Amino acid sequence: MAATTSSPQIGWKAAKFDLEGTDGRQHRLAEVCGPKGTLVMFICNHCPYVQAVLDDIIRDARELEAHGIRSIAIMPNDTRAYPADSLENMKRLAQEKKLPFPYVVDRSQEVARSYDADCTPDFFGFNADLELQYRGRIYEMRHLQRAPGSGRNLFDAMVQIARTGKGPTEQVPSMGCSIKWRNS
């Protein structure tokens, strides 16, 4: 578990994708967009950072729907090296947690590269025009636990995006495990 942090790149347009989901369907960016914004998350099954925040990710995604924000989670890791992240294990997790968003696999890792994703979890909050407005943490964490008194950074940023089309001026990068890139 090597910790890494992501860095914001505000303003660029969301890269298109067409990825297989745990539900057996293909999911495209154009089909998952919300009327007020879209949250694209890079997560995986095995990362302790993701495991620590997954229930809060689920809660936030459910609550953001009411604000016109839709969400999708992309699993970018090399599943040969990390079998815990296999599509079969992704399906189990999606079913067990009743994920309220598509959970899709990026087998080629091209989507993760096009987003310049760094870690799991890595959050990309887009406005209705699919312009990146938030690339930051879900909330402050210490020792894989939510820091006492920390705000809901991701949720609050996405609500602001839904209302104004713009994200907060100050953003703290997400922290998590590095993406497990294939060697070839």
C-alpha positions in Angstrom: 0.0 0.0 0.0 2.0 3.0 -1.3 0.2 6.2 -0.6 0.0 8.8 -3.4 -1.9 12.0 -3.9 -3.7 13.4 -6.9 -3.4 17.0 -8.0 -6.1 19.3 -9.5 -6.2 20.1 -13.2 -9.3 22.3 -13.2 -11.1 23.2 -16.5 -10.3 20.3 -18.8 -13.2 18.4 -20.5 -14.1 14.9 -19.4 -12.6 12.1 -21.6 -15.1 9.8 -23.2 -15.2 6.1 -22.3 -17.1 2.9 -23.1 -16.5 0.4 -20.3 -18.0 -2.9 -19.1 -19.9 -2.7 -15.9 -20.5 -5.2 -13.1 -24.1 -5.3 -14.4 -22.9 -6.8 -17.7 -23.7 -3.6 -19.6 -21.4 -1.2 -21.4 -21.4 2.3 -19.8 -20.5 5.5 -21.7 -19.8 8.9 -20.4 -22.7 10.4 -22.3 -25.1 8.0 -20.7 -24.0 8.5 -17.1 -23.9 12.3 -17.0 -26.2 14.1 -14.6 -28.1 17.3 -15.6 -26.1 19.4 -13.1 -22.8 17.4 -13.1 -21.0 14.1 -13.1 -18.7 12.5 -10.5 -16.2 10.1 -12.0 -14.3 8.1 -9.4 -11.4 5.7 -9.7 -11.7 3.1 -7.1 -10.8 -0.6 -6.6 -11.7 -3.5 -4.3 -8.4 -4.1 -2.5 -7.2 -0.6 -1.5 -7.5 0.1 2.2 -8.1 3.8 1.5 -11.2 2.9 -0.7 -12.4 0.4 1.8 -12.2 3.0 4.6 -14.4 5.5 2.7 -16.6 3.3 0.5 -19.7 3.6 2.7 -19.3 7.4 2.6 -18.8 7.3 -1.2 -22.1 5.4 -1.5 -23.9 7.8 0.8 -22.6 10.8 -1.0 -23.5 9.4 -4.5 -27.1 8.7 -3.3 -27.5 12.2 -1.8 -25.9 13.9 -4.9 -28.6 12.3 -7.1 -31.1 14.7 -5.5 -28.8 17.6 -6.6 -28.7 16.5 -10.3 -25.3 14.8 -10.0 -24.8 11.3 -11.3 -21.8 9.1 -10.4 -19.7 6.3 -11.9 -16.8 4.3 -10.4 -14.0 3.0 -12.7 -11.6 0.2 -11.6 -8.3 0.9 -13.3 -5.9 -1.7 -11.8 -4.0 -4.6 -13.4 -6.2 -7.5 -12.4 -3.6 -10.1 -13.2 -1.3 -8.7 -10.6 -4.2 -7.8 -8.2 -6.8 -10.5 -8.6 -8.9 -9.0 -5.7 -9.8 -6.4 -8.3 -11.1 -8.9 -10.9 -14.4 -8.3 -12.6 -15.9 -11.2 -10.6 -14.8 -9.6 -7.3 -16.0 -6.3 -8.5 -19.5 -7.9 -9.1 -19.5 -9.3 -5.6 -18.6 -6.0 -4.1 -21.2 -4.1 -6.2 -23.9 -6.6 -5.1 -22.8 -6.7 -1.4 -22.7 -2.9 -1.1 -25.7 -2.3 -3.4 -23.7 0.3 -5.3 -26.0 3.1 -6.5 -23.8 3.9 -9.5 -22.2 1.8 -12.3 -19.0 0.1 -11.3 -16.9 -0.5 -14.5 -13.6 -2.0 -15.4 -10.9 -0.2 -17.4 -9.0 -3.2 -18.7 -6.8 -1.3 -21.1 -6.1 1.4 -18.5 -6.5 4.0 -21.3 -9.3 5.8 -19.4 -7.3 6.1 -16.2 -4.4 7.5 -18.3 -6.6 9.9 -20.2 -7.9 11.3 -16.8 -4.4 11.3 -15.4 -5.7 9.3 -12.5 -3.1 8.8 -9.8 -4.6 6.8 -7.0 -7.6 5.0 -5.6 -9.7 6.7 -4.6 -9.4 9.6 -7.1 -12.4 11.9 -7.5 -13.2 14.0 -10.6 -16.1 16.3 -10.3 -17.5 17.8 -13.5 -20.1 20.4 -14.1 -23.0 20.1 -16.6 -20.7 21.0 -19.4 -18.3 18.2 -18.4 -15.6 20.7 -17.4 -13.5 19.5 -14.4 -14.3 21.6 -11.3 -13.2 19.4 -8.5 -10.3 17.0 -8.1 -9.9 16.5 -4.4 -10.5 14.3 -1.3 -13.7 13.0 0.0 -12.7 14.4 3.4 -9.7 14.7 5.6 -8.4 11.3 6.8 -5.9 10.2 9.4 -4.8 6.6 9.8 -7.5 5.5 7.4 -10.2 7.1 9.4 -12.1 10.3 9.0 -10.5 13.1 10.9 -12.7 14.4 13.8 -14.6 17.5 12.7 -13.6 17.2 9.0 -16.1 18.5 6.5 -17.6 16.6 3.5 -15.2 18.1 1.0 -16.3 16.0 -2.0 -20.0 16.3 -1.3 -19.9 20.0 -0.6 -17.9 20.6 -3.8 -20.3 18.7 -5.9 -23.3 20.5 -4.4 -21.6 23.8 -5.2 -20.9 22.6 -8.8 -24.6 21.7 -9.1 -25.7 25.1 -8.0 -23.1 27.3 -9.7 -21.2 25.3 -12.3 -18.0 26.0 -10.5 -16.0 24.1 -7.8 -14.3 25.5 -4.8 -11.2 27.6 -5.3 -9.3 25.7 -2.6 -9.0 21.9 -3.0 -7.0 19.3 -1.2 -5.9 16.3 -3.3 -7.2 12.9 -2.7 -4.9 10.4 -1.1 -4.8 6.7 -1.6 -3.0 3.7 -3.1 -1.2 4.2 -6.4 -2.9 2.8 -9.5 -1.5 -0.6 -10.3 -0.3 -0.1 -13.9 0.6 -3.1 -16.1 4.2 -3.3 -17.0 3.6 -3.8 -20.8 
